[in-house]
Amino acid sequence: MARKTLSERKADKLAELNRIKAELAELESKAAERIGKIAIAAGLGDLDIDDAAMRKEFEAIASKFRKGETQQAAPAPAAPGTN
């Protein structure tokens, strides 16, 4: 069996990369659809709130639940220059 050329190996890797990117996009799309359905069911679709404010509130919700995770996990390392 002949060895693949560099161009063929690169093409294979690029195809694999594109396949993985498509999988990631599909995962994000499914997550967005799930979160969107929950948000609409909670009545967020009827609020007159701009995207920046809505994002800030979603970040606050995420932060609230992440705090519970960090209590169980090891503490995160300090950021450089914060000593």
N, C-alpha and C positions, 0 to 999 in steps of 0.2 A: 504494500500500500504506500503510495507516494505521500510524502509529507506536505501539509498545506503551506502555501506561500504566506508571507507576512500579510499581504493584502487580504487573503482569504480569512486568516485568523482575526485580523482587525474587523472585517465585515461580520464575522460570527459574533465577536464581542459587542460590536455596535448593535447588532440585532438583539442580543441578550439584554443589553442596556435599555434599548427601546421597549422591550417586553416588560422589563421590571418597572420602568417609568409608567407604562400603561397600567400595570397592576397597582402601583402607588396612587395614580390618579383615580382609579376605580375605588380603592379603599377610602380616599378622601371624599369622593362623591357620595358613597354610601353613608359615611359618617355625617356629611353635611345634610343629606336627606333625612336621616334619623333625627339629628338635632333640630332641623327645621320643623319637622312634624311635631316634635315635643314643644318647641317654642310657639307654634301656632295654636296647639291644643291648650297651652297655658295662657293664651290671649295676647301674646306679644305682637301678633300681626295687626292688632287693632290699635296699638299705641302709636302716637305721633312722636317718634323719637328718632334722631338721626343715627346713622351707622356708627359714628365715633362713640356716641354715648352708649349705644347698645353693646358695642365691643367692650367698652370699659366695664359694663355690668357683667358680661360673660367672663371677662378676665377675673373679676372679683369672685364670681362663683367658682371658677377653676382654682383660684388661689385658696379659697375656703376648703376645698376638698383636697388640695395638695398638702395643706398643713397637716391633715390627718395622716397622710402617707408618710410624711417626714418624721412623725413621732415614732412610727414603727421601724423605719429604715435608719441607717447610720446617718449622722449629720453630714450635710453637704460641706465640702471644703470651702474655706473663705476665699473670696475673690482676691486676686493679686492686688497689692497696694492698700488693703483694708486693715492692715495691722497697726 
